[in-house]
Amino acid sequence: ITDRKGVINYVNDQFCEVSQYSREELIGNTHAMINSGFHDPEFFNNLWRTISKGEMWEGEVVNRAKDGSLYYVQTIILPLKNHDGVVEQYMAVRQDITARKRSEELLRTDYIKKLEFKNKELEQFVYIASHDLQEPLRTIKSFSELINKKYSEGADEVAKKGLGFISEAANRMSGLIKDLLDYSRIGKERELTLVNLNELLGSVLTDLSALIEQTDATITVAELPEIKGYQTELRLLFQNLLSNALKFTDPERKPVVEINAVSEDDQLIVSVKDNGIGISKEYLERVFVMFQRLNHRNNYEGSGIGLSHCQKIVEMHQGKIWVESEPGKGSTFYFTLKI
C-alpha cells in the first residue's frame, strides 16, 4: 500500500520475499527502488493517469529484485478513496508469475529453434527440387524440338500442335520453378541499409524503360524518403508492382501510373495507382496467393507469383500490403514500410 505520491507505507511478507528487501528498506521508499528499466516511461505514465482518476489498473510488470534478478508480477492497483471520493492511497495486489514467464520463454525459444531448422530444411528442399526439376524439363524441351525439326515435314497439324504444346508447357514450368526458387531466396541475405527510395525507383524505371516506351505509359513519382530496409528486396517490390501496372492495361487507353507516399506515425504508406483493367471485389484477397491467376495466360503473361513476392517483402519490413480496385477503373496497391 502506498500514499497518493507512491511512497510505500505497508508491505506483506510475500512482497519482501519476492523483492528480497526487508520491510525497513521498503517502507518510506517508492517503487523506483525495484524499477527494472524494462518498461518505457509511457508505461508508467499511463499507469499513473489511470489510477489518479480513481480507476483500477491491471497489467504485467517486470521488477528487479535486490540481487539484480528480474521477476514478473501480474498486478492490480486499486485506488482507495475516502468518504468524499478522494483517492488517499493505492493498494497493489501482485501475483508472482516469473516461473510461468520463464517456461513460456523456454517454449518460445525451443519453438523458434525448431522453426529455423524447418525453414532451412524447406529452403534446401526447394533449391534441390527446383534444380533437379529443371533437368528433365530441358530434356523434354530438347527432344520435342528435335522431333519437331526432324519429322516436321511428315507430321500432320495435330502432331505439330501437340509438340508446340509440349514445348510451351515445358517453358512455362521452367518459369514457374524459377519463380518459386526466387521466392524462397527472398530475405536470405538480410542486411538492413539506408535506402533512398527515389534513387531506387529511378533505377527500376530505367530497367523498365523498354516496356514503358512500348506501352507509351506515363509514370509520376512523388518525393520519397530514405528508409532502413533491404535494398534488393525493395527493388523487386517496386519492379513487380510497376510491371503489373504496365501489363494489365486497358487497350483503349494509355497506361498512367502514379506513385505516392505519406508518413503516418512510424510508418510510410506507399501507393501505386494505375488506370488498368482493375480487379473484381471477390478477388482482392486472392491476388496475393501464390500461383493465383485472375486472367487467362493467353491474354496476360506471368506465373501468378509476383504479388506473393511483394507480400513477403513487405512483411519482412514489418508492414502490410493490400489493394483497392474496381473492374475497368484501375487498381491502387498500398503497402506500409517501417520508417
Contacts in CASP RR format, 6 or more apart in sequence:
PFRMAT RR
TARGET T0000
AUTHOR 0000-0000-0000
METHOD contacts of the structure
MODEL  1
ITDRKGVINYVNDQFCEVSQYSREELIGNTHAMINSGFHDPEFFNNLWRT
ISKGEMWEGEVVNRAKDGSLYYVQTIILPLKNHDGVVEQYMAVRQDITAR
KRSEELLRTDYIKKLEFKNKELEQFVYIASHDLQEPLRTIKSFSELINKK
YSEGADEVAKKGLGFISEAANRMSGLIKDLLDYSRIGKERELTLVNLNEL
LGSVLTDLSALIEQTDATITVAELPEIKGYQTELRLLFQNLLSNALKFTD
PERKPVVEINAVSEDDQLIVSVKDNGIGISKEYLERVFVMFQRLNHRNNY
EGSGIGLSHCQKIVEMHQGKIWVESEPGKGSTFYFTLKI
1 8 0 8 1.000
1 9 0 8 1.000
1 10 0 8 1.000
1 11 0 8 1.000
1 80 0 8 1.000
1 89 0 8 1.000
1 90 0 8 1.000
1 91 0 8 1.000
1 92 0 8 1.000
2 8 0 8 1.000
2 9 0 8 1.000
2 30 0 8 1.000
2 31 0 8 1.000
2 89 0 8 1.000
2 90 0 8 1.000
2 92 0 8 1.000
3 9 0 8 1.000
3 88 0 8 1.000
3 89 0 8 1.000
3 90 0 8 1.000
4 87 0 8 1.000
4 88 0 8 1.000
4 89 0 8 1.000
4 90 0 8 1.000
5 30 0 8 1.000
6 30 0 8 1.000
6 31 0 8 1.000
6 90 0 8 1.000
7 28 0 8 1.000
7 29 0 8 1.000
7 30 0 8 1.000
8 26 0 8 1.000
8 27 0 8 1.000
8 28 0 8 1.000
8 29 0 8 1.000
8 30 0 8 1.000
8 31 0 8 1.000
9 27 0 8 1.000
9 28 0 8 1.000
9 89 0 8 1.000
10 27 0 8 1.000
11 23 0 8 1.000
11 26 0 8 1.000
11 27 0 8 1.000
14 96 0 8 1.000
15 26 0 8 1.000
15 94 0 8 1.000
16 22 0 8 1.000
16 23 0 8 1.000
16 26 0 8 1.000
18 65 0 8 1.000
18 71 0 8 1.000
18 73 0 8 1.000
18 94 0 8 1.000
18 96 0 8 1.000
19 26 0 8 1.000
19 34 0 8 1.000
19 63 0 8 1.000
19 65 0 8 1.000
19 66 0 8 1.000
19 71 0 8 1.000
20 65 0 8 1.000
20 66 0 8 1.000
20 67 0 8 1.000
21 33 0 8 1.000
21 34 0 8 1.000
21 66 0 8 1.000
25 33 0 8 1.000
26 33 0 8 1.000
31 63 0 8 1.000
34 63 0 8 1.000
34 64 0 8 1.000
34 65 0 8 1.000
35 63 0 8 1.000
35 64 0 8 1.000
36 62 0 8 1.000
36 63 0 8 1.000
36 64 0 8 1.000
36 70 0 8 1.000
37 62 0 8 1.000
37 64 0 8 1.000
38 62 0 8 1.000
38 70 0 8 1.000
39 61 0 8 1.000
39 62 0 8 1.000
47 57 0 8 1.000
47 77 0 8 1.000
50 56 0 8 1.000
50 57 0 8 1.000
51 57 0 8 1.000
51 77 0 8 1.000
51 79 0 8 1.000
51 87 0 8 1.000
51 90 0 8 1.000
52 79 0 8 1.000
52 87 0 8 1.000
54 79 0 8 1.000
54 81 0 8 1.000
54 87 0 8 1.000
55 79 0 8 1.000
56 76 0 8 1.000
56 77 0 8 1.000
56 78 0 8 1.000
56 79 0 8 1.000
57 75 0 8 1.000
57 76 0 8 1.000
57 77 0 8 1.000
58 74 0 8 1.000
58 75 0 8 1.000
58 76 0 8 1.000
58 77 0 8 1.000
59 74 0 8 1.000
59 75 0 8 1.000
59 76 0 8 1.000
60 72 0 8 1.000
60 73 0 8 1.000
60 74 0 8 1.000
60 75 0 8 1.000
60 97 0 8 1.000
61 72 0 8 1.000
61 73 0 8 1.000
61 75 0 8 1.000
61 94 0 8 1.000
62 70 0 8 1.000
62 71 0 8 1.000
62 72 0 8 1.000
63 70 0 8 1.000
63 71 0 8 1.000
63 72 0 8 1.000
63 73 0 8 1.000
64 70 0 8 1.000
64 71 0 8 1.000
65 71 0 8 1.000
70 98 0 8 1.000
71 96 0 8 1.000
71 98 0 8 1.000
72 96 0 8 1.000
72 97 0 8 1.000
72 98 0 8 1.000
72 100 0 8 1.000
72 101 0 8 1.000
73 94 0 8 1.000
73 95 0 8 1.000
73 96 0 8 1.000
73 97 0 8 1.000
73 98 0 8 1.000
74 94 0 8 1.000
74 95 0 8 1.000
74 97 0 8 1.000
75 92 0 8 1.000
75 93 0 8 1.000
75 94 0 8 1.000
75 95 0 8 1.000
76 92 0 8 1.000
76 93 0 8 1.000
76 94 0 8 1.000
77 90 0 8 1.000
77 91 0 8 1.000
77 92 0 8 1.000
77 93 0 8 1.000
78 90 0 8 1.000
78 91 0 8 1.000
78 92 0 8 1.000
78 93 0 8 1.000
79 87 0 8 1.000
79 89 0 8 1.000
79 90 0 8 1.000
80 87 0 8 1.000
80 88 0 8 1.000
80 89 0 8 1.000
80 90 0 8 1.000
80 91 0 8 1.000
81 87 0 8 1.000
81 88 0 8 1.000
82 88 0 8 1.000
122 184 0 8 1.000
123 184 0 8 1.000
123 188 0 8 1.000
126 180 0 8 1.000
126 181 0 8 1.000
126 184 0 8 1.000
127 181 0 8 1.000
127 184 0 8 1.000
130 177 0 8 1.000
130 178 0 8 1.000
130 180 0 8 1.000
130 181 0 8 1.000
130 184 0 8 1.000
133 173 0 8 1.000
133 177 0 8 1.000
134 174 0 8 1.000
134 177 0 8 1.000
137 170 0 8 1.000
137 173 0 8 1.000
137 174 0 8 1.000
137 177 0 8 1.000
138 174 0 8 1.000
140 166 0 8 1.000
140 170 0 8 1.000
141 166 0 8 1.000
141 167 0 8 1.000
141 170 0 8 1.000
141 171 0 8 1.000
141 174 0 8 1.000
144 163 0 8 1.000
144 164 0 8 1.000
144 166 0 8 1.000
144 167 0 8 1.000
144 170 0 8 1.000
145 167 0 8 1.000
147 163 0 8 1.000
148 155 0 8 1.000
148 160 0 8 1.000
148 163 0 8 1.000
148 164 0 8 1.000
148 167 0 8 1.000
151 159 0 8 1.000
152 160 0 8 1.000
155 163 0 8 1.000
172 297 0 8 1.000
172 303 0 8 1.000
175 303 0 8 1.000
176 291 0 8 1.000
176 303 0 8 1.000
176 305 0 8 1.000
179 303 0 8 1.000
179 304 0 8 1.000
179 305 0 8 1.000
179 306 0 8 1.000
180 305 0 8 1.000
182 309 0 8 1.000
183 290 0 8 1.000
183 305 0 8 1.000
183 308 0 8 1.000
183 309 0 8 1.000
183 312 0 8 1.000
186 233 0 8 1.000
186 236 0 8 1.000
186 309 0 8 1.000
186 312 0 8 1.000
186 313 0 8 1.000
186 316 0 8 1.000
187 230 0 8 1.000
187 233 0 8 1.000
187 316 0 8 1.000
189 232 0 8 1.000
190 230 0 8 1.000
190 316 0 8 1.000
191 230 0 8 1.000
192 228 0 8 1.000
192 229 0 8 1.000
192 230 0 8 1.000
193 228 0 8 1.000
193 229 0 8 1.000
193 230 0 8 1.000
193 231 0 8 1.000
194 226 0 8 1.000
194 227 0 8 1.000
194 228 0 8 1.000
194 229 0 8 1.000
195 226 0 8 1.000
195 227 0 8 1.000
195 228 0 8 1.000
195 229 0 8 1.000
195 230 0 8 1.000
195 231 0 8 1.000
195 234 0 8 1.000
196 226 0 8 1.000
197 224 0 8 1.000
197 225 0 8 1.000
197 226 0 8 1.000
197 227 0 8 1.000
197 234 0 8 1.000
197 261 0 8 1.000
198 221 0 8 1.000
198 223 0 8 1.000
198 224 0 8 1.000
200 231 0 8 1.000
200 234 0 8 1.000
200 235 0 8 1.000
200 238 0 8 1.000
201 221 0 8 1.000
201 224 0 8 1.000
201 238 0 8 1.000
201 259 0 8 1.000
202 221 0 8 1.000
203 235 0 8 1.000
204 235 0 8 1.000
204 238 0 8 1.000
204 239 0 8 1.000
204 242 0 8 1.000
205 212 0 8 1.000
205 219 0 8 1.000
205 221 0 8 1.000
205 242 0 8 1.000
207 239 0 8 1.000
208 239 0 8 1.000
208 242 0 8 1.000
208 243 0 8 1.000
208 246 0 8 1.000
211 217 0 8 1.000
211 243 0 8 1.000
211 246 0 8 1.000
212 219 0 8 1.000
212 246 0 8 1.000
215 246 0 8 1.000
215 249 0 8 1.000
215 254 0 8 1.000
215 255 0 8 1.000
216 254 0 8 1.000
216 255 0 8 1.000
217 246 0 8 1.000
217 249 0 8 1.000
217 254 0 8 1.000
217 255 0 8 1.000
217 256 0 8 1.000
217 257 0 8 1.000
218 254 0 8 1.000
218 255 0 8 1.000
218 256 0 8 1.000
218 257 0 8 1.000
219 242 0 8 1.000
219 256 0 8 1.000
219 257 0 8 1.000
219 258 0 8 1.000
219 259 0 8 1.000
220 257 0 8 1.000
220 258 0 8 1.000
220 259 0 8 1.000
221 259 0 8 1.000
222 259 0 8 1.000
222 260 0 8 1.000
222 261 0 8 1.000
224 259 0 8 1.000
224 261 0 8 1.000
224 268 0 8 1.000
224 270 0 8 1.000
225 261 0 8 1.000
225 263 0 8 1.000
225 268 0 8 1.000
225 339 0 8 1.000
227 268 0 8 1.000
227 337 0 8 1.000
227 338 0 8 1.000
227 339 0 8 1.000
228 338 0 8 1.000
229 317 0 8 1.000
229 337 0 8 1.000
230 313 0 8 1.000
230 316 0 8 1.000
230 317 0 8 1.000
233 313 0 8 1.000
233 316 0 8 1.000
234 313 0 8 1.000
234 317 0 8 1.000
236 309 0 8 1.000
236 313 0 8 1.000
237 309 0 8 1.000
237 310 0 8 1.000
237 313 0 8 1.000
237 314 0 8 1.000
237 335 0 8 1.000
238 272 0 8 1.000
240 306 0 8 1.000
240 307 0 8 1.000
240 309 0 8 1.000
240 310 0 8 1.000
241 272 0 8 1.000
241 310 0 8 1.000
241 333 0 8 1.000
242 257 0 8 1.000
242 272 0 8 1.000
244 274 0 8 1.000
244 306 0 8 1.000
244 307 0 8 1.000
245 255 0 8 1.000
245 257 0 8 1.000
245 272 0 8 1.000
245 274 0 8 1.000
245 276 0 8 1.000
245 331 0 8 1.000
246 255 0 8 1.000
246 257 0 8 1.000
247 300 0 8 1.000
247 301 0 8 1.000
248 274 0 8 1.000
248 276 0 8 1.000
248 277 0 8 1.000
248 278 0 8 1.000
248 295 0 8 1.000
248 300 0 8 1.000
248 331 0 8 1.000
249 255 0 8 1.000
249 274 0 8 1.000
249 276 0 8 1.000
249 277 0 8 1.000
250 275 0 8 1.000
250 276 0 8 1.000
250 277 0 8 1.000
250 328 0 8 1.000
253 275 0 8 1.000
253 276 0 8 1.000
255 274 0 8 1.000
255 275 0 8 1.000
255 276 0 8 1.000
256 274 0 8 1.000
256 275 0 8 1.000
257 272 0 8 1.000
257 273 0 8 1.000
257 274 0 8 1.000
258 271 0 8 1.000
258 272 0 8 1.000
258 273 0 8 1.000
258 274 0 8 1.000
259 270 0 8 1.000
259 271 0 8 1.000
259 272 0 8 1.000
259 273 0 8 1.000
260 270 0 8 1.000
260 271 0 8 1.000
260 273 0 8 1.000
261 268 0 8 1.000
261 269 0 8 1.000
261 270 0 8 1.000
261 271 0 8 1.000
262 268 0 8 1.000
262 269 0 8 1.000
263 269 0 8 1.000
263 339 0 8 1.000
266 338 0 8 1.000
266 339 0 8 1.000
267 319 0 8 1.000
267 336 0 8 1.000
267 337 0 8 1.000
267 338 0 8 1.000
267 339 0 8 1.000
268 336 0 8 1.000
268 337 0 8 1.000
268 338 0 8 1.000
268 339 0 8 1.000
269 334 0 8 1.000
269 335 0 8 1.000
269 336 0 8 1.000
270 334 0 8 1.000
270 335 0 8 1.000
270 336 0 8 1.000
270 337 0 8 1.000
271 332 0 8 1.000
271 333 0 8 1.000
271 334 0 8 1.000
272 332 0 8 1.000
272 333 0 8 1.000
273 330 0 8 1.000
273 331 0 8 1.000
273 332 0 8 1.000
273 333 0 8 1.000
274 330 0 8 1.000
274 331 0 8 1.000
274 332 0 8 1.000
275 329 0 8 1.000
275 330 0 8 1.000
276 328 0 8 1.000
276 330 0 8 1.000
276 331 0 8 1.000
277 295 0 8 1.000
277 327 0 8 1.000
277 328 0 8 1.000
277 330 0 8 1.000
278 325 0 8 1.000
278 326 0 8 1.000
278 327 0 8 1.000
278 328 0 8 1.000
278 329 0 8 1.000
278 330 0 8 1.000
278 331 0 8 1.000
279 287 0 8 1.000
279 294 0 8 1.000
279 323 0 8 1.000
279 325 0 8 1.000
279 326 0 8 1.000
279 327 0 8 1.000
279 331 0 8 1.000
280 294 0 8 1.000
280 327 0 8 1.000
281 326 0 8 1.000
283 294 0 8 1.000
284 322 0 8 1.000
284 323 0 8 1.000
284 324 0 8 1.000
284 325 0 8 1.000
286 292 0 8 1.000
286 294 0 8 1.000
287 294 0 8 1.000
287 307 0 8 1.000
287 323 0 8 1.000
288 307 0 8 1.000
288 308 0 8 1.000
288 310 0 8 1.000
288 311 0 8 1.000
288 321 0 8 1.000
289 308 0 8 1.000
290 304 0 8 1.000
290 305 0 8 1.000
290 308 0 8 1.000
291 303 0 8 1.000
291 304 0 8 1.000
291 305 0 8 1.000
291 308 0 8 1.000
292 304 0 8 1.000
293 302 0 8 1.000
293 304 0 8 1.000
310 321 0 8 1.000
310 333 0 8 1.000
310 335 0 8 1.000
311 321 0 8 1.000
314 320 0 8 1.000
314 321 0 8 1.000
314 335 0 8 1.000
314 336 0 8 1.000
314 337 0 8 1.000
317 337 0 8 1.000
317 338 0 8 1.000
318 338 0 8 1.000
319 335 0 8 1.000
319 336 0 8 1.000
319 337 0 8 1.000
319 338 0 8 1.000
320 335 0 8 1.000
320 336 0 8 1.000
321 333 0 8 1.000
321 334 0 8 1.000
321 335 0 8 1.000
321 336 0 8 1.000
322 333 0 8 1.000
322 334 0 8 1.000
322 335 0 8 1.000
323 331 0 8 1.000
323 332 0 8 1.000
323 333 0 8 1.000
323 334 0 8 1.000
324 331 0 8 1.000
324 332 0 8 1.000
324 334 0 8 1.000
325 331 0 8 1.000
325 332 0 8 1.000
END
